[in-house]
């Protein structure tokens, strides 16, 4: 399974989408808050592979090059 970063909805204060090129790091955390995957960006593609993660609920923390962070919920069902 892959997460396509271009589908992560992060907007600036004016509501404009922030491009993937502004993403510095993506971290996937389990429910205990332990990082189970970290990817420093930019990378050659805009995907994060999560196929090795078990089914369940995770949090995806996205850190931008500006230092702004946002957290998103990820539910893996397969």
C-alpha positions as CSV (number, residue, x, y, z in Angstrom):
1,X,0.0,0.0,0.0
2,X,1.2,3.5,-0.8
3,X,0.2,6.9,0.5
4,X,0.2,9.4,-2.3
5,X,1.5,12.7,-0.8
6,X,-0.3,14.8,-3.3
7,X,-3.6,13.6,-1.7
8,X,-2.7,14.9,1.7
9,X,-4.8,17.9,2.2
10,X,-2.6,20.6,3.8
11,X,-3.5,24.3,3.2
12,X,-1.9,27.5,4.1
13,X,-3.6,30.2,6.1
14,X,-5.4,31.5,3.0
15,X,-6.7,28.0,2.1
16,X,-4.3,27.4,-0.8
17,X,-3.0,23.9,-1.1
18,X,0.7,23.5,-0.2
19,X,2.8,21.7,-2.9
20,X,4.5,18.4,-2.1
21,X,7.9,20.1,-2.8
22,X,7.4,22.0,0.5
23,X,7.2,18.8,2.6
24,X,10.3,18.1,4.6
25,X,9.4,15.0,6.5
26,X,6.6,12.5,6.9
27,X,6.4,10.3,10.0
28,X,3.8,7.6,10.6
29,X,3.0,7.0,14.3
30,X,1.2,4.1,15.9
31,X,-1.6,4.8,18.5
32,X,1.1,4.7,21.3
33,X,2.8,7.7,19.6
34,X,5.8,5.6,18.5
35,X,7.3,6.4,15.1
36,X,7.0,3.3,12.9
37,X,8.1,5.0,9.7
38,X,9.9,8.2,8.8
39,X,10.7,9.5,5.4
40,X,12.8,12.6,4.8
41,X,11.8,14.5,1.8
42,X,12.2,15.5,-1.0
43,X,12.3,12.1,-2.5
44,X,12.2,11.0,-6.2
45,X,8.5,10.1,-6.0
46,X,5.6,11.5,-4.1
47,X,4.6,8.3,-2.3
48,X,5.3,6.8,1.1
49,X,5.2,3.0,1.2
50,X,3.3,1.6,4.2
51,X,2.8,-2.0,3.0
52,X,4.8,-3.4,5.9
53,X,2.5,-1.8,8.5
54,X,-0.2,-3.9,10.1
55,X,-3.9,-3.1,9.8
56,X,-5.0,-0.4,12.2
57,X,-5.1,3.3,13.0
58,X,-2.0,5.5,12.6
59,X,-1.2,9.1,12.6
60,X,0.7,10.7,9.8
61,X,2.7,13.8,10.9
62,X,3.8,16.0,8.0
63,X,6.5,18.6,8.6
64,X,6.9,21.4,6.0
65,X,10.1,23.2,5.1
66,X,8.7,26.2,6.9
67,X,8.6,24.2,10.2
68,X,4.8,24.0,10.3
69,X,3.5,20.5,11.2
70,X,0.1,18.9,10.8
71,X,-1.2,15.5,11.8
72,X,-3.6,13.3,9.9
73,X,-5.4,10.1,10.7
74,X,-4.6,7.0,8.6
75,X,-6.7,3.9,8.7
76,X,-5.2,0.8,7.1
77,X,-7.8,-1.9,6.4
78,X,-5.9,-4.3,4.1
